Amino acid sequence: MLDAIFSRPVKALKLLAKVQCVLAFVLSVMLYGYVYEGLKYFSFFAAIVLGLVAAVVLWMLQMFLAWAMYAFAELVEYTRATHEELSNMSSGLAEYTKAMSRTINTMNRELCVIAKHYYAEEEARDNNTASAQAAADTNDIEEI
């Protein structure tokens, strides 16, 4: 039984707050009756007024406490929902980071291949230019 209560604390707190609202009304009526019965022999008007004041003060105090308990239950519920949402966002961010890492690694590999190809072309062009220059120099030397 306790496991059922403590597994869902938000529902239990909300239910307890609702029960406390009903009990606040019942206790206020009982307090009014008690004060009225105790004071009606001294002064009928004073019994009614003091009974109503005591009942209203008790009712307001109990309703404030019930509201505070219900607000705390709401806070627990929203905190739990926020925690779940942040956990989901964290796992989504981890997946996004992995995907971006793979994409960047693929791009780096492709850039390395392009750079090697470009470097090889530059080498070939430099070698062709150097050999053409050497041939031109040789031709110039033979003409002299």
C-alpha positions as CSV (number, residue, x, y, z in Angstrom):
1,M,0.0,0.0,0.0
2,L,2.8,2.4,0.9
3,D,4.5,1.6,-2.4
4,A,1.4,2.7,-4.3
5,I,1.3,6.0,-2.4
6,F,5.0,6.8,-2.7
7,S,5.2,5.8,-6.4
8,R,2.9,8.6,-7.3
9,P,3.6,11.4,-4.8
10,V,2.1,14.2,-7.0
11,K,-1.3,12.5,-7.2
12,A,-1.2,11.7,-3.5
13,L,-0.4,15.3,-2.6
14,K,-3.1,16.7,-4.8
15,L,-5.7,14.3,-3.4
16,L,-4.6,15.2,0.1
17,A,-5.0,18.9,-0.7
18,K,-8.5,18.3,-2.0
19,V,-9.5,16.3,1.0
20,Q,-8.1,19.0,3.2
21,C,-10.3,21.6,1.5
22,V,-13.4,19.5,2.3
23,L,-12.2,18.9,5.9
24,A,-11.6,22.7,6.2
25,F,-15.2,23.3,5.5
26,V,-16.4,20.6,7.9
27,L,-14.1,21.7,10.7
28,S,-15.1,25.3,10.2
29,V,-18.8,24.4,10.6
30,M,-18.0,22.3,13.6
31,L,-16.0,25.1,15.2
32,Y,-18.8,27.6,14.5
33,G,-21.3,25.2,16.2
34,Y,-19.0,24.7,19.2
35,V,-18.4,28.5,19.7
36,Y,-22.1,29.3,19.2
37,E,-23.2,26.6,21.7
38,G,-20.6,27.8,24.2
39,L,-21.4,31.5,24.0
40,K,-25.2,31.6,23.2
41,Y,-26.1,31.7,26.9
42,F,-24.0,34.9,27.4
43,S,-24.9,36.8,24.3
44,F,-26.7,35.6,21.3
45,F,-25.2,38.2,18.9
46,A,-21.6,37.6,20.3
47,A,-22.0,33.9,19.9
48,I,-22.9,34.3,16.2
49,V,-20.2,36.9,15.5
50,L,-17.4,35.1,17.3
51,G,-18.5,31.8,15.9
52,L,-18.4,33.2,12.3
53,V,-15.0,34.9,12.9
54,A,-13.4,31.7,14.3
55,A,-14.9,29.6,11.5
56,V,-13.7,32.0,8.8
57,V,-10.2,32.2,10.2
58,L,-9.9,28.5,10.5
59,W,-11.3,28.0,7.0
60,M,-9.0,30.5,5.5
61,L,-6.0,29.0,7.3
62,Q,-6.9,25.5,6.2
63,M,-7.5,26.6,2.6
64,F,-4.2,28.4,2.5
65,L,-2.4,25.3,3.7
66,A,-4.3,23.2,1.2
67,W,-3.4,25.6,-1.6
68,A,0.3,25.5,-0.5
69,M,0.3,21.7,-0.6
70,Y,-1.4,21.7,-4.0
71,A,1.1,24.3,-5.3
72,F,4.0,22.1,-4.0
73,A,2.5,19.1,-5.9
74,E,2.3,21.2,-9.1
75,L,5.9,22.3,-8.6
76,V,7.0,18.7,-8.2
77,E,5.1,17.7,-11.3
78,Y,6.5,20.5,-13.4
79,T,10.0,19.8,-12.1
80,R,9.7,16.2,-13.1
81,A,8.4,17.1,-16.6
82,T,11.3,19.6,-17.0
83,H,13.8,17.0,-15.9
84,E,12.4,14.6,-18.5
85,E,12.5,17.2,-21.2
86,L,16.1,18.2,-20.4
87,S,17.1,14.5,-20.4
88,N,15.5,14.1,-23.9
89,M,17.2,17.2,-25.1
90,S,20.5,16.0,-23.7
91,S,20.2,12.7,-25.6
92,G,19.1,14.5,-28.7
93,L,22.1,16.8,-28.4
94,A,24.4,13.8,-28.0
95,E,23.0,12.3,-31.2
96,Y,23.3,15.6,-33.1
97,T,26.9,15.9,-31.9
98,K,27.8,12.4,-33.1
99,A,26.2,13.1,-36.5
100,M,28.0,16.4,-36.8
101,S,31.3,14.7,-35.8
102,R,30.8,12.0,-38.5
103,T,30.0,14.7,-41.1
104,I,33.0,16.8,-40.2
105,N,35.3,13.7,-40.3
106,T,33.9,12.8,-43.7
107,M,34.4,16.3,-44.9
108,N,38.0,16.3,-43.6
109,R,38.8,13.1,-45.4
110,E,37.4,14.5,-48.6
111,L,39.3,17.7,-48.2
112,C,42.5,15.6,-47.6
113,V,41.9,13.7,-50.9
114,I,41.3,17.0,-52.8
115,A,44.4,18.6,-51.2
116,K,46.5,15.5,-52.2
117,H,45.1,15.6,-55.7
118,Y,45.8,19.3,-56.0
119,Y,49.3,19.0,-54.6
120,A,50.0,16.2,-57.1
121,E,48.8,18.4,-59.9
122,E,50.9,21.3,-58.7
123,E,53.9,19.0,-58.5
124,A,53.3,17.7,-62.0
125,R,52.8,21.2,-63.3
126,D,56.0,22.4,-61.5
127,N,57.9,19.4,-62.9
128,N,56.6,20.0,-66.4
129,T,57.5,23.7,-66.1
130,A,60.9,22.8,-64.7
131,S,61.6,20.3,-67.5
132,A,60.3,22.7,-70.1
133,Q,62.5,25.4,-68.7
134,A,65.5,23.0,-68.7
135,A,64.8,22.0,-72.3
136,A,64.6,25.7,-73.2
137,D,67.9,26.4,-71.4
138,T,69.5,23.5,-73.2
139,N,68.2,24.8,-76.5
140,D,69.6,28.2,-75.7
141,I,73.0,26.7,-74.8
142,E,73.1,24.7,-78.0
143,E,72.4,27.7,-80.2
144,I,75.3,29.6,-78.7
